[in-house]
Amino acid sequence: MAVPLRNPSAPGYGEDYNSRTDFRAMSMATTLMFMVGFLTCLNDVIIPHLKSIFELSYTEAMLVQFAFFTSYFVFSYPGGMLVDKYGYKKTMVAGLLVMAAGAAGFVPASYFAVYIIFLGALIILAAGMTIVQVSVNPYVTVIGPANTASSRLVLAQAFNSVGTFIAPIIGARFILRGIGQMEPNKLHSLSAAALQSYREVQASSVRMPYIGMAAVLVLLAAALAAIKLKTTTGVSQHTQDFRPGAFAEALDTSQSIWSKPWLIGGALGIFTYVGAEVSIGSLLVNYMGEKSIANLPENQAAQYLMVYWGGAMLGRFVGSALLQKIKTGLLLGIVAIVALGLVITSMNSHSFTGVYGTTKIFGYVGGLAETLVPHSLAMWALLAVGFCNSVMFPSIFTMGIQDLGSLTSKGSSLMIAAIVGGAIIPLAVGKLADLHGPQHALILPILCYIYIGFYGLANLRRPPAHDGLVALSQE
């Protein structure tokens, strides 16, 4: 059976504790989401920059995402243990400090201009972000009513998208700022010493932006440490996360996260969603540089990333409102189907004025479209996928940890570990891009969106989430 358990000593006991959201806690959570989004999206600017500096293949360049997102798999379970032992607030502070150390690691990486040092700094940065996300995602779901948990998490993720929207502007302005890049044939004619000097000059553009971010992260950690936040919402399943050990004797410890099929399915959903989103975002700058797509130089293409991540930002604000009225699974299924159609369109399209010609396909309408949208249909279709991605992570995450009770923090760790899809799938996409070109490599994101749509629509058969209950039944 399921029985409600309250903590009489917890703040909010005796109040209508599960009918209101803790807005102070929500404000802090959205700030952390912003920083996570900002730093994650900078990878999409770093990848083409490092690709040109070190003359990397697509596969080698995708090692940036492999190093970054593998950290989610490696550090998610230690992060969950920190939550169990120290609670959400201290875990968030620790994660911010680790993030600051990773950002500071870009200083020696840029001085020595060695690719492996960049990868090491990214691993440390991602480790801190993993610790923050293991704590902040479930934190958002428990600081208010269970029936609006998806809406809160989508809103928090909207601020994550504000960070991803701003990052390309900063990256294009400060990292890809007009440093002249040599043609490959000229690079090959340089001596080893001259080539290393050239790489050091090119790599220096990342130094000041990441020094500034390291300083901001340290200040944010200090501010969070000084703020007093409620440690519990008055519900035992939440207390288990906020105050380790509370009511432990009342919980059924015989269950395992591996016996929860919706959690396992949700973890696979996170794996495929992050893999698809990161693959597309990582590919976009070089994708838009293809002659058959848009033939844009790197610094201009990087600015178009704002459309991709800006769409995700707008979609999350819209989605937060829609999820107050529409079932989470239904909305997830719809956006996955639309994303699938857009990627298929991009994969099979060329420039309006390319091999097919505007008038041959669209006639007068096509000519008008070419005037208003002077670049490739393939480019714009792929950029539009960002809007569809908007509600996927919070929707899948919320459905995955629904009704886990005392297993919530462990389930959250598994879901965060599944972000390793952002390491594995982009690497495979990079390999396909090297072999068959970037358009054909989009077949993997297509497969990802098929699964996500299936998971969302399948969730329509589930009963509503418990509100303030701990499941103690023999399952």
SULMO-V497763 format. One record per helix or strand. SS is the DSSP state (alpha for helix, beta for strand). FROM is the first residue (numbers start at 0). LEN is the number of residues. If there is no record, write none. Layout:
SS & FROM & LEN
SS & FROM & LEN
//
This chain:
beta & 1 & 2
beta & 5 & 1
alpha & 22 & 19
alpha & 42 & 11
alpha & 57 & 4
alpha & 62 & 24
alpha & 87 & 25
alpha & 114 & 28
alpha & 145 & 30
alpha & 183 & 5
alpha & 191 & 35
beta & 234 & 1
alpha & 235 & 7
alpha & 247 & 3
alpha & 256 & 3
alpha & 260 & 29
alpha & 297 & 25
alpha & 327 & 20
alpha & 357 & 15
alpha & 376 & 13
alpha & 391 & 9
alpha & 404 & 32
alpha & 439 & 22
beta & 469 & 2
//
